[in-house]
Amino acid sequence: MIDDYRLYLHHRWMGGCTNAAALTREIQQLGYRGDINTVRGIAVGTGKHLPTSPTPVSFSTPHTSAIPPLPRVIWCA
């Protein structure tokens, strides 16, 4: 039954493995007897237990006004 593998699938999905065929092979090695269609259904949201894509990572940069200006350097010859 796929319910026995939902936590594992969720963990792998959030870890970046979004390939339903690979996930199916992995849980089949753990004893899952179903097919890729069930895993794919969960992965694309029909099972509503896995997001359709990994959680996006966003990075923020400081505002340029928060960065002090560099001192001016004048070279003399």
C-alpha positions, 0 to 999 in steps of 0.5 A, a space after each residue: 500500500 502506497 500509504 506506507 511509503 508516503 513519508 519516504 517519498 516526501 523526504 526524497 521529493 524534498 531532497 530533490 528527487 522528483 523523478 517518479 520512475 526513480 522513486 518507484 524503483 526505490 520504494 519497490 526495493 523497500 517492498 512496494 508492490 504498486 506501479 509508477 502511476 500511483 507514485 506519479 499521481 502522488 508526485 503531481 499532486 493528485 494524492 495531495 501529499 507531495 508538492 508539485 515541485 521542491 520548495 523553492 530556495 530564495 536568497 535575499 541580498 542586502 539593499 545597496 543603501 545598507 552597504 557603506 561606500 568604498 573609500 576613494 583611492 587616488 594614485 599619485 605618480 
